[in-house]
Amino acid sequence: MEKKDFKENTRCTLTAKIDGKLRPTNVYILKLFKENMIVRLTDKEGILRKMAYDDVSKIVASHDVSEQNHYSAPEAVLLEKHWQDRVEMQHYGTASHMGK
């Protein structure tokens, strides 16, 4: 897969290589970079993960999210330089209108 196949603020069901194995994965795409993207694993609470485009073998479903339902994360957390040496980060956040 390539960067052009993905879009920020989108929920996706993917087949992706995680920990060396192909697995079905539900994600919310927060940020796109040149070689990888930052996603929130929607089936694991609060986990942000750096995922390479090459690790995704198939996009099963993709749904745009309305602006009021966008997940937020501090901009500093989404900077590419903070993800140089890490793959996962614990962060809790919801859409702003959810009241959490």
C-alpha positions as CSV (number, residue, x, y, z in Angstrom):
1,M,0.0,0.0,0.0
2,E,1.0,3.6,-0.4
3,K,0.3,6.9,1.3
4,K,-2.3,7.9,-1.3
5,D,-4.4,4.9,-0.3
6,F,-5.1,6.4,3.1
7,K,-6.7,9.5,4.5
8,E,-6.5,11.2,7.9
9,N,-9.6,11.0,10.2
10,T,-10.8,7.8,8.7
11,R,-11.9,4.6,10.4
12,C,-10.5,1.5,8.6
13,T,-10.6,-2.2,8.9
14,L,-7.3,-3.6,7.6
15,T,-5.3,-6.7,7.2
16,A,-1.9,-5.7,8.5
17,K,1.3,-7.2,9.7
18,I,1.5,-6.7,13.5
19,D,4.2,-8.3,15.5
20,G,5.2,-10.3,12.4
21,K,1.8,-11.8,11.7
22,L,-1.0,-10.8,9.4
23,R,-4.0,-9.8,11.6
24,P,-7.4,-8.1,11.0
25,T,-7.1,-4.7,12.7
26,N,-9.5,-1.8,13.2
27,V,-7.9,1.6,13.2
28,Y,-8.6,5.3,13.2
29,I,-6.0,7.2,11.1
30,L,-4.6,10.2,13.0
31,K,-1.6,11.3,11.0
32,L,0.1,10.4,7.7
33,F,3.8,10.7,7.2
34,K,6.0,9.9,4.2
35,E,6.8,6.2,5.1
36,N,4.2,5.4,7.8
37,M,1.1,6.6,9.6
38,I,0.0,7.1,13.2
39,V,-3.2,5.2,14.0
40,R,-5.3,4.6,17.1
41,L,-6.2,0.9,17.5
42,T,-9.9,1.1,18.1
43,D,-10.1,-2.4,19.5
44,K,-7.4,-1.7,22.2
45,E,-8.2,1.3,24.3
46,G,-5.8,4.2,24.1
47,I,-3.0,2.6,22.0
48,L,-1.4,4.8,19.3
49,R,0.7,2.8,16.9
50,K,3.1,3.7,14.1
51,M,2.2,1.6,11.1
52,A,4.2,1.4,7.9
53,Y,2.2,1.5,4.7
54,D,4.0,-1.6,3.5
55,D,2.6,-3.5,6.6
56,V,-0.9,-3.1,5.3
57,S,-1.8,-5.9,2.8
58,K,-5.5,-5.1,2.4
59,I,-8.1,-2.4,3.2
60,V,-11.3,-4.3,3.9
61,A,-13.5,-1.2,4.7
62,S,-12.9,2.5,5.1
63,H,-15.4,5.1,6.5
64,D,-15.0,8.9,6.8
65,V,-15.6,10.3,10.2
66,S,-17.7,13.4,10.7
67,E,-15.8,16.4,12.1
68,Q,-17.6,16.2,15.5
69,N,-16.5,12.6,15.9
70,H,-12.8,13.1,15.1
71,Y,-10.5,11.7,17.8
72,S,-8.0,14.2,19.0
73,A,-4.5,13.9,20.3
74,P,-2.1,16.7,21.2
75,E,-0.2,17.9,18.2
76,A,3.1,17.3,20.0
77,V,2.3,13.6,20.3
78,L,1.7,13.4,16.5
79,L,5.1,14.9,15.5
80,E,7.2,12.6,13.4
81,K,10.3,13.2,15.5
82,H,8.6,11.7,18.5
83,W,8.0,8.5,16.7
84,Q,11.6,7.9,15.4
85,D,12.4,5.3,18.1
86,R,9.0,4.0,19.1
87,V,6.2,1.9,17.7
88,E,3.4,2.2,20.3
89,M,2.3,4.9,22.8
90,Q,-0.5,4.8,25.4
91,H,-2.8,7.8,25.0
92,Y,-6.4,8.2,26.1
93,G,-8.6,10.5,24.1
94,T,-12.1,10.6,22.5
95,A,-14.0,12.9,20.3
96,S,-14.5,16.3,21.9
97,H,-18.3,16.1,22.0
98,M,-18.2,12.8,23.9
99,G,-17.4,14.6,27.2
100,K,-14.4,12.6,28.2
